Amino acid sequence: MTTNPGTICPCGNTKDETPLTYTRCCEPFHKGLALPSTPEALMRSRYSAFVLKEYEYLIATHHPDYLDGLTAQALSQGGETSWLSLDILSTRSSGQSGEVCFQAWYRDDTEIDAIHECSQFECIDGHWLYTQGEQKEAVLPKRNESCVCNSGKKFKQCCMR
């Protein structure tokens, strides 16, 4: 999928509170021009790959011992999901392993929900790879908190409806 050079990266990463563009954030990873240097960077790039339907990248960054037959073709045959935003809740890394806990917000039909997961990562020969994740129960925002779709509105005035 092609994006405009000024497009904000779907992963929501910022530098000095300024959103990064896709070309300065996840695109170099997706094009094979750079490698994510941390589990969080890999997680963000994988989220962006889901949003942009970069299924080959998702397979390439998934540890082969944990693929369990998953293919880019199988990923492409999933339903249409409207991804809204990514919230990184916590990260930790020590040596060759790491963990990122996150909520990835999406809209299916008229319902808004999130994948809440603590993902495990391994670094092999300088390449961070996703291994597996533990699913958790999604925590919806409170009524007066900012909406997960980044509209700038309160949740109750936007996607909660």
KEMIVEX-876399 format. One record per residue: x, y, z of N, C-alpha, C in turn; residue number from 0. Coordinates in pm, 1 decimal. Example, Ala and Ser with C-alpha at 12.3 -4.5 7.8 and 13.67 -1.06 7.14 Angstrom:
BEGIN
{{1319.0; -569.0; 780.0}; {1230.0; -450.0; 780.0}; {1320.0; -330.0; 780.0}; 0}
{{1285.0; -225.0; 708.0}; {1367.0; -106.0; 714.0}; {1290.0; 3.0; 787.0}; 1}
END
This chain:
BEGIN
{{85.5; -117.6; 0.0}; {0.0; 0.0; 0.0}; {89.6; 123.3; 0.0}; 0}
{{55.7; 222.3; -80.2}; {134.0; 344.9; -83.8}; {68.1; 450.9; 3.2}; 1}
{{152.8; 533.8; 61.4}; {103.5; 643.3; 145.0}; {168.8; 772.2; 98.2}; 2}
{{107.1; 883.1; 127.7}; {164.8; 1013.2; 96.0}; {281.3; 1040.0; 190.4}; 3}
{{384.9; 1111.7; 143.3}; {502.6; 1136.7; 227.5}; {472.2; 1202.3; 361.9}; 4}
{{369.6; 1285.2; 371.0}; {338.3; 1354.0; 495.8}; {241.2; 1280.9; 586.0}; 5}
{{201.1; 1159.9; 548.1}; {103.1; 1084.1; 625.0}; {158.5; 1047.2; 762.2}; 6}
{{80.3; 1072.5; 865.4}; {119.6; 1035.3; 1001.6}; {124.5; 883.2; 1010.6}; 7}
{{226.0; 830.8; 1076.9}; {240.9; 686.1; 1089.7}; {124.7; 628.3; 1170.8}; 8}
{{66.8; 518.1; 1123.9}; {-45.1; 457.5; 1196.5}; {-11.5; 416.7; 1339.7}; 9}
{{116.2; 389.6; 1368.4}; {152.3; 341.1; 1502.0}; {142.1; 448.8; 1608.8}; 10}
{{131.4; 575.6; 1567.3}; {114.5; 684.2; 1663.5}; {240.9; 727.6; 1734.9}; 11}
{{357.0; 684.0; 1687.6}; {482.6; 720.5; 1752.4}; {508.2; 870.6; 1737.9}; 12}
{{571.3; 928.2; 1839.8}; {600.4; 1071.3; 1840.0}; {746.4; 1095.7; 1874.9}; 13}
{{793.8; 1213.2; 1838.3}; {925.1; 1261.1; 1881.2}; {903.5; 1403.3; 1929.3}; 14}
{{940.2; 1429.6; 2053.8}; {916.7; 1561.2; 2114.9}; {769.8; 1601.4; 2101.9}; 15}
{{680.5; 1504.3; 2124.1}; {535.0; 1521.7; 2121.6}; {478.9; 1554.7; 1983.4}; 16}
{{560.7; 1541.1; 1879.5}; {515.5; 1562.3; 1742.6}; {499.9; 1426.5; 1675.7}; 17}
{{383.4; 1399.1; 1616.6}; {365.0; 1270.1; 1549.2}; {465.3; 1252.0; 1435.3}; 18}
{{520.0; 1131.5; 1425.4}; {613.5; 1100.3; 1317.5}; {537.1; 1061.0; 1191.6}; 19}
{{593.4; 1097.1; 1076.9}; {534.2; 1053.7; 950.9}; {571.0; 907.8; 927.2}; 20}
{{492.0; 842.9; 844.5}; {517.4; 703.1; 810.5}; {656.6; 686.9; 748.9}; 21}
{{697.2; 781.0; 662.9}; {828.3; 769.4; 597.4}; {943.6; 779.3; 696.7}; 22}
{{922.0; 845.4; 810.4}; {1027.7; 858.9; 911.7}; {1011.9; 760.6; 1027.4}; 23}
{{909.1; 678.4; 1020.8}; {882.1; 587.3; 1132.2}; {887.8; 441.6; 1085.7}; 24}
{{777.8; 385.3; 1043.3}; {769.9; 241.7; 1013.5}; {802.9; 202.7; 869.8}; 25}
{{792.5; 295.9; 776.2}; {817.6; 259.9; 636.0}; {956.4; 199.8; 612.4}; 26}
{{1064.9; 254.4; 670.7}; {1196.0; 191.8; 647.8}; {1201.1; 45.1; 692.5}; 27}
{{1127.8; 10.6; 796.5}; {1121.4; -129.2; 840.3}; {1044.4; -212.6; 738.4}; 28}
{{931.2; -160.8; 693.6}; {847.3; -234.1; 598.1}; {919.0; -256.4; 465.7}; 29}
{{1004.0; -161.6; 426.6}; {1076.6; -173.2; 299.5}; {1209.8; -246.3; 314.2}; 30}
{{1243.7; -288.8; 435.6}; {1369.0; -360.4; 457.0}; {1492.2; -272.0; 457.6}; 31}
{{1474.1; -141.3; 477.2}; {1585.7; -47.5; 478.6}; {1646.8; -31.6; 617.0}; 32}
{{1576.8; -76.4; 719.6}; {1623.9; -66.7; 858.5}; {1559.3; -178.9; 938.4}; 33}
{{1617.8; -206.5; 1054.9}; {1563.1; -307.0; 1145.9}; {1516.1; -239.1; 1273.9}; 34}
{{1400.8; -277.2; 1326.3}; {1359.1; -224.4; 1456.6}; {1463.7; -261.0; 1562.4}; 35}
{{1502.4; -164.6; 1644.1}; {1609.7; -187.4; 1741.6}; {1558.8; -227.9; 1879.5}; 36}
{{1427.6; -225.5; 1898.7}; {1368.9; -262.3; 2028.1}; {1240.0; -340.9; 2004.4}; 37}
{{1194.7; -415.4; 2105.5}; {1065.0; -481.9; 2092.2}; {951.3; -382.7; 2065.2}; 38}
{{955.7; -265.3; 2128.7}; {849.8; -166.4; 2104.3}; {849.3; -120.0; 1959.6}; 39}
{{967.7; -94.0; 1904.2}; {974.4; -51.5; 1763.7}; {918.1; -160.2; 1672.4}; 40}
{{948.2; -286.6; 1702.7}; {892.7; -395.4; 1622.3}; {741.3; -401.7; 1638.6}; 41}
{{692.9; -387.9; 1761.8}; {548.2; -392.3; 1785.2}; {478.4; -282.4; 1706.9}; 42}
{{532.9; -161.3; 1712.9}; {473.1; -49.3; 1640.4}; {472.6; -76.4; 1489.4}; 43}
{{583.3; -129.2; 1439.0}; {591.1; -156.0; 1295.0}; {495.3; -267.0; 1254.4}; 44}
{{474.0; -363.9; 1340.9}; {378.9; -471.4; 1310.9}; {234.8; -418.0; 1313.1}; 45}
{{203.4; -330.7; 1407.5}; {70.3; -268.6; 1408.4}; {48.3; -192.7; 1276.8}; 46}
{{146.1; -110.8; 1238.1}; {133.8; -36.2; 1112.5}; {118.9; -130.2; 994.0}; 47}
{{187.4; -243.9; 999.2}; {175.8; -342.4; 891.1}; {33.8; -398.2; 883.3}; 48}
{{-29.5; -421.3; 996.9}; {-169.8; -464.4; 995.3}; {-257.5; -356.4; 931.7}; 49}
{{-238.3; -232.0; 973.4}; {-319.2; -121.3; 921.0}; {-302.9; -109.1; 769.2}; 50}
{{-177.5; -119.6; 723.0}; {-146.3; -96.9; 581.7}; {-147.8; -225.2; 498.3}; 51}
{{-184.7; -336.2; 562.1}; {-195.1; -466.1; 493.8}; {-61.1; -512.9; 436.8}; 52}
{{44.9; -490.7; 512.4}; {179.6; -536.8; 476.1}; {199.4; -676.2; 535.6}; 53}
{{125.6; -773.0; 481.9}; {120.4; -906.4; 541.8}; {253.1; -982.1; 531.7}; 54}
{{329.2; -961.2; 425.4}; {460.3; -1027.4; 412.7}; {552.7; -983.0; 526.8}; 55}
{{544.6; -855.5; 563.7}; {626.3; -804.9; 674.6}; {587.2; -873.2; 805.2}; 56}
{{458.2; -893.3; 825.5}; {412.1; -959.9; 947.8}; {467.7; -1101.9; 957.2}; 57}
{{471.1; -1172.0; 846.3}; {526.2; -1307.7; 845.7}; {677.4; -1302.8; 866.4}; 58}
{{745.7; -1209.3; 801.3}; {891.6; -1198.2; 812.3}; {936.9; -1162.9; 953.4}; 59}
{{851.6; -1095.8; 1030.9}; {889.6; -1054.8; 1166.9}; {827.3; -1143.9; 1273.7}; 60}
{{773.0; -1256.3; 1231.9}; {714.1; -1355.6; 1322.7}; {814.4; -1470.2; 1334.2}; 61}
{{854.0; -1506.1; 1454.3}; {950.3; -1614.5; 1474.2}; {898.4; -1740.1; 1404.1}; 62}
{{980.5; -1803.3; 1318.4}; {931.6; -1919.2; 1242.1}; {883.3; -2035.3; 1328.8}; 63}
{{939.6; -2050.4; 1447.9}; {896.9; -2159.9; 1536.4}; {756.0; -2139.2; 1591.7}; 64}
{{702.1; -2019.1; 1575.7}; {570.4; -1986.6; 1631.9}; {465.7; -1954.9; 1524.7}; 65}
{{500.8; -1970.7; 1397.9}; {406.4; -1937.8; 1290.1}; {286.2; -2031.0; 1285.4}; 66}
{{307.4; -2156.4; 1316.9}; {197.3; -2253.7; 1320.6}; {113.9; -2252.4; 1191.7}; 67}
{{184.1; -2244.8; 1077.8}; {116.0; -2249.2; 948.3}; {60.7; -2116.8; 899.4}; 68}
{{75.8; -2009.9; 976.0}; {24.4; -1878.8; 935.6}; {97.3; -1830.4; 810.5}; 69}
{{23.1; -1777.0; 714.8}; {80.6; -1724.3; 591.3}; {27.9; -1583.9; 564.4}; 70}
{{98.8; -1512.9; 476.6}; {52.5; -1380.4; 435.2}; {-82.6; -1391.8; 365.6}; 71}
{{-101.5; -1498.2; 289.8}; {-229.0; -1517.9; 220.8}; {-342.9; -1534.5; 321.5}; 72}
{{-318.7; -1612.5; 426.6}; {-422.3; -1631.0; 529.4}; {-455.6; -1498.3; 596.8}; 73}
{{-354.0; -1417.2; 624.5}; {-378.1; -1286.0; 685.4}; {-460.5; -1197.1; 592.7}; 74}
{{-433.4; -1205.0; 464.0}; {-503.8; -1118.7; 368.5}; {-650.2; -1157.5; 351.4}; 75}
{{-686.6; -1277.2; 391.5}; {-824.1; -1322.8; 375.5}; {-910.9; -1293.1; 497.0}; 76}
{{-853.4; -1226.9; 596.4}; {-932.0; -1188.2; 713.6}; {-1034.5; -1082.6; 676.4}; 77}
{{-1126.6; -1058.3; 764.3}; {-1230.2; -957.9; 740.7}; {-1173.4; -817.2; 738.1}; 78}
{{-1254.7; -724.7; 694.7}; {-1215.0; -584.0; 691.5}; {-1222.6; -525.6; 832.2}; 79}
{{-1108.5; -484.5; 882.3}; {-1101.2; -423.0; 1014.0}; {-1056.9; -279.0; 997.3}; 80}
{{-1124.8; -188.8; 1062.9}; {-1086.2; -48.6; 1061.6}; {-1005.0; -21.3; 1188.1}; 81}
{{-872.4; -18.0; 1172.7}; {-783.6; 4.9; 1286.7}; {-787.5; 151.9; 1324.2}; 82}
{{-796.5; 180.4; 1454.7}; {-811.4; 317.6; 1502.8}; {-684.8; 374.1; 1565.5}; 83}
{{-623.4; 298.5; 1656.0}; {-504.1; 349.8; 1723.9}; {-436.3; 239.5; 1803.0}; 84}
{{-313.5; 268.0; 1842.5}; {-233.2; 176.0; 1922.4}; {-192.0; 245.9; 2050.9}; 85}
{{-216.2; 181.0; 2163.6}; {-170.8; 231.2; 2293.9}; {-68.6; 133.4; 2349.0}; 86}
{{54.9; 179.6; 2366.4}; {157.1; 97.6; 2430.7}; {140.6; 118.3; 2580.7}; 87}
{{114.7; 10.5; 2653.0}; {89.7; 18.2; 2797.1}; {216.4; -1.6; 2878.7}; 88}
{{303.6; -91.8; 2833.7}; {430.6; -114.0; 2903.2}; {526.3; -188.2; 2811.4}; 89}
{{654.9; -171.0; 2838.4}; {758.5; -242.5; 2763.8}; {867.8; -283.9; 2860.5}; 90}
{{931.6; -394.5; 2828.0}; {1051.4; -434.0; 2901.7}; {1137.8; -515.9; 2807.8}; 91}
{{1267.4; -502.8; 2827.9}; {1362.2; -573.5; 2743.6}; {1484.8; -606.3; 2826.5}; 92}
{{1532.5; -729.0; 2813.3}; {1656.8; -766.4; 2880.7}; {1729.7; -865.7; 2791.2}; 93}
{{1843.9; -822.8; 2742.7}; {1922.2; -909.8; 2656.2}; {1851.4; -939.1; 2525.5}; 94}
{{1822.5; -1066.1; 2504.4}; {1765.8; -1110.2; 2377.2}; {1615.3; -1134.6; 2382.4}; 95}
{{1549.8; -1091.1; 2489.1}; {1404.7; -1109.7; 2496.7}; {1338.2; -980.6; 2543.6}; 96}
{{1211.2; -969.2; 2510.4}; {1138.0; -850.0; 2549.8}; {989.0; -875.3; 2551.0}; 97}
{{917.1; -779.4; 2608.1}; {771.8; -788.2; 2617.0}; {713.0; -649.5; 2594.5}; 98}
{{604.5; -644.9; 2520.4}; {530.4; -520.7; 2499.7}; {383.3; -550.1; 2526.8}; 99}
{{325.0; -476.0; 2620.7}; {181.5; -486.9; 2647.5}; {114.3; -367.1; 2580.6}; 100}
{{6.0; -393.4; 2510.4}; {-57.7; -289.5; 2430.0}; {-207.2; -314.7; 2416.8}; 101}
{{-275.7; -211.7; 2369.2}; {-413.8; -224.2; 2322.8}; {-418.3; -165.5; 2182.1}; 102}
{{-465.4; -245.2; 2087.8}; {-482.7; -200.7; 1949.8}; {-632.7; -185.2; 1925.6}; 103}
{{-674.5; -61.3; 1905.9}; {-817.0; -29.5; 1893.1}; {-863.1; -45.8; 1749.7}; 104}
{{-983.5; -101.0; 1734.0}; {-1040.6; -119.6; 1601.2}; {-1192.2; -107.0; 1606.7}; 105}
{{-1248.9; -90.0; 1486.7}; {-1394.5; -85.4; 1472.7}; {-1433.7; -194.7; 1374.4}; 106}
{{-1528.6; -275.8; 1416.0}; {-1587.6; -379.4; 1331.4}; {-1735.5; -349.7; 1322.8}; 107}
{{-1787.3; -331.2; 1203.2}; {-1927.2; -293.0; 1184.2}; {-1956.0; -167.9; 1267.6}; 108}
{{-2036.1; -179.1; 1372.7}; {-2067.4; -61.6; 1454.8}; {-2005.1; -70.3; 1593.2}; 109}
{{-1928.1; -174.8; 1619.0}; {-1871.0; -194.7; 1752.3}; {-1724.2; -153.1; 1755.9}; 110}
{{-1685.7; -91.6; 1867.0}; {-1545.9; -56.7; 1889.0}; {-1491.3; -150.2; 1996.1}; 111}
{{-1369.0; -198.2; 1973.8}; {-1308.4; -291.5; 2068.6}; {-1157.2; -280.0; 2057.0}; 112}
{{-1086.8; -358.4; 2136.6}; {-941.1; -356.1; 2133.7}; {-886.4; -496.1; 2152.3}; 113}
{{-772.0; -518.1; 2092.0}; {-692.3; -635.7; 2123.1}; {-598.6; -591.2; 2234.0}; 114}
{{-610.8; -650.8; 2349.9}; {-523.8; -620.3; 2463.4}; {-434.8; -741.9; 2480.3}; 115}
{{-306.2; -722.1; 2460.2}; {-213.8; -835.4; 2459.5}; {-80.1; -796.3; 2519.6}; 116}
{{-15.6; -892.2; 2582.8}; {124.5; -880.2; 2621.5}; {201.3; -972.8; 2527.6}; 117}
{{275.0; -912.4; 2434.6}; {346.7; -985.5; 2330.7}; {489.9; -1013.0; 2373.5}; 118}
{{538.4; -1129.8; 2336.5}; {675.7; -1171.0; 2366.0}; {759.9; -1160.3; 2238.7}; 119}
{{885.0; -1118.2; 2255.7}; {976.3; -1100.2; 2143.0}; {1111.8; -1161.8; 2174.8}; 120}
{{1179.9; -1208.1; 2070.3}; {1315.4; -1261.5; 2081.0}; {1402.2; -1191.0; 1978.5}; 121}
{{1527.1; -1164.1; 2016.3}; {1621.7; -1104.9; 1922.4}; {1717.1; -1214.5; 1876.5}; 122}
{{1717.9; -1239.6; 1746.2}; {1804.1; -1342.3; 1688.2}; {1889.3; -1277.1; 1580.3}; 123}
{{2020.4; -1280.9; 1599.8}; {2115.0; -1221.7; 1504.1}; {2079.8; -1076.8; 1471.1}; 124}
{{2041.1; -999.7; 1572.8}; {2010.5; -858.4; 1554.4}; {1871.1; -828.8; 1502.7}; 125}
{{1789.5; -932.7; 1482.7}; {1652.5; -916.2; 1433.1}; {1554.2; -947.6; 1544.9}; 126}
{{1473.6; -849.3; 1583.6}; {1366.6; -875.3; 1679.6}; {1253.2; -946.1; 1607.9}; 127}
{{1199.5; -1051.2; 1671.7}; {1089.9; -1129.2; 1614.9}; {980.3; -1148.5; 1718.3}; 128}
{{856.3; -1141.9; 1672.5}; {740.7; -1171.8; 1757.1}; {734.2; -1322.5; 1776.2}; 129}
{{710.9; -1367.1; 1901.0}; {696.2; -1510.6; 1924.6}; {551.2; -1545.5; 1956.1}; 130}
{{498.5; -1489.1; 2062.4}; {361.1; -1520.4; 2102.2}; {308.1; -1409.8; 2192.5}; 131}
{{179.3; -1415.7; 2218.8}; {118.2; -1313.9; 2304.1}; {13.6; -1373.2; 2394.9}; 132}
{{-2.8; -1308.4; 2508.9}; {-107.0; -1347.4; 2604.1}; {-219.4; -1245.2; 2595.4}; 133}
{{-338.0; -1293.0; 2557.5}; {-453.6; -1205.3; 2544.8}; {-506.4; -1165.9; 2682.7}; 134}
{{-544.0; -1040.0; 2694.2}; {-603.2; -986.2; 2816.5}; {-739.1; -925.4; 2780.8}; 135}
{{-815.5; -891.4; 2882.2}; {-943.8; -826.1; 2857.7}; {-920.5; -678.5; 2826.5}; 136}
{{-981.6; -631.0; 2719.4}; {-966.9; -490.8; 2680.0}; {-1029.8; -399.4; 2784.4}; 137}
{{-966.5; -285.3; 2804.9}; {-1017.6; -185.5; 2898.5}; {-1061.7; -64.2; 2817.1}; 138}
{{-1192.7; -43.7; 2810.6}; {-1246.0; 70.7; 2736.4}; {-1217.5; 200.4; 2811.1}; 139}
{{-1203.3; 311.3; 2737.5}; {-1182.8; 439.7; 2804.6}; {-1306.2; 478.5; 2885.5}; 140}
{{-1284.2; 560.4; 2985.4}; {-1396.5; 616.5; 3060.7}; {-1465.8; 720.5; 2972.2}; 141}
{{-1589.0; 750.5; 3003.8}; {-1672.2; 839.3; 2922.1}; {-1604.4; 972.0; 2887.6}; 142}
{{-1534.3; 1032.8; 2984.0}; {-1476.4; 1165.2; 2962.7}; {-1330.8; 1162.7; 2917.3}; 143}
{{-1277.5; 1045.5; 2891.1}; {-1140.5; 1036.0; 2839.7}; {-1141.2; 1058.6; 2688.8}; 144}
{{-1023.7; 1086.5; 2634.6}; {-1011.5; 1107.6; 2490.4}; {-1051.2; 981.9; 2415.1}; 145}
{{-1113.5; 1002.5; 2300.4}; {-1157.1; 889.2; 2219.6}; {-1035.8; 819.2; 2158.4}; 146}
{{-1046.8; 689.1; 2145.1}; {-937.6; 607.1; 2092.1}; {-914.5; 629.5; 1943.0}; 147}
{{-1007.0; 693.5; 1874.2}; {-990.7; 716.9; 1730.5}; {-908.5; 842.9; 1702.2}; 148}
{{-862.9; 910.5; 1807.3}; {-780.1; 1031.2; 1796.0}; {-852.9; 1149.2; 1731.3}; 149}
{{-983.9; 1155.4; 1748.8}; {-1063.0; 1265.7; 1693.8}; {-1044.4; 1394.9; 1772.9}; 150}
{{-994.4; 1381.9; 1895.7}; {-984.4; 1497.6; 1983.8}; {-1108.0; 1515.8; 2069.8}; 151}
{{-1211.0; 1436.1; 2044.1}; {-1334.3; 1443.2; 2122.7}; {-1326.6; 1347.8; 2241.1}; 152}
{{-1417.0; 1369.4; 2336.2}; {-1429.8; 1274.8; 2446.7}; {-1492.8; 1146.3; 2393.6}; 153}
{{-1460.1; 1035.1; 2458.4}; {-1510.5; 904.4; 2416.6}; {-1663.0; 903.4; 2409.0}; 154}
{{-1729.8; 966.2; 2509.0}; {-1876.9; 965.2; 2512.7}; {-1938.1; 1042.6; 2396.1}; 155}
{{-1863.3; 1137.5; 2339.2}; {-1914.8; 1219.5; 2229.6}; {-1874.3; 1165.5; 2093.0}; 156}
{{-1806.2; 1052.3; 2093.4}; {-1752.9; 1002.6; 1967.1}; {-1786.9; 854.4; 1949.5}; 157}
{{-1691.0; 767.5; 1966.9}; {-1707.8; 624.8; 1936.9}; {-1791.0; 547.7; 2038.4}; 158}
{{-1814.1; 603.9; 2156.2}; {-1895.4; 534.6; 2256.2}; {-2041.7; 528.4; 2213.3}; 159}
{{-2083.6; 620.3; 2128.9}; {-2224.3; 628.5; 2085.1}; {-2270.2; 501.9; 2020.1}; 160}
END
